[in-house]
Amino acid sequence: MKRKNGKENKSIIIALIFLFFPLFLYPQSQTFFQRGEDLLLKNQIEDARTMFEASLNEEPGNEKTYLYLAYIYEQQKRYDRAVAILQRGLSSAKVYADSFYFNLGNNFFAQDRNTIAEEMYTKALEKNSSLAAAYLNRANARMKLTDYNGALEDYRIYLQLEPQNSQRESIERVTAILANILQEQEQKKREEEEKRLLEEQRQKALLGEVLSSLQNASEGTLGISAQSETIESVEEEFDIMD
């Protein structure tokens, strides 16, 4: 029994060493958040996640902690978890509120939840109207929602904010295609409206002809009625004399 307990104790000690091993790598003066940043810079994603999660208890008001954690979850394609972290941190978001909404938009977009993604990008732009990436990503969301007018406007604003962007040529091709589509749609609407007006005029003219023919027919009917009334009056006079 003693030997067995000794083995169990040894296993527990080894497990604790592995659990707290990252803590031994840093001076005790460093916070969990600082350790997390160092690990993230070294691309040690999982260890960084552990540090940032611990940081939430140590510094629950640190906006960056939520953003870093959400970034890690997004990289791991754990989008629901990233959304939950960002929504939890929104109450603390003051300096980086635009980034919270922007990243919420990204995670919703990754799940093909384009309507709410567009809403989040809009909220990000309400917080920071010069956030160029939010215009680009909202344009992409609007494309999936077939809101071509909105997408075209966003792409154009993005290019104004980022004139030297490496994607400029591709975006310009997209905007040219969108402009053509919208022009064709507008032309089709005009043609349909013209057809509608012509049909409306034709129906009115036809209705006028029908009313006119009814009026002519009613004139003949009035003559017969008047004559009938005269006959009835004569008959009444004879009845009285009898």
Secondary structure, DSSP 8 states (H G I E B T S, - for coil): -HHHHHHHHHHHHHHHHHHHHHHHTS-TTS-HHHHHHHHHHTT-HHHHHHHHHHHHHH-TT-HHHHHHHHHHHHHTT-HHHHHHHHHHHGGG-SSSHHHHHHHHHHHHHHTT-HHHHHHHHHHHHHH-TT-HHHHHHHHHHHHHTT-HHHHHHHHHHHHHH-TT-TTHHHHHHHHHHHHHHHHHHHHHHHHHHHHHHHHHHHHHHHHHHHHHHHHHHHHHHHHHHHHHHHHHHHHHHHHHH-
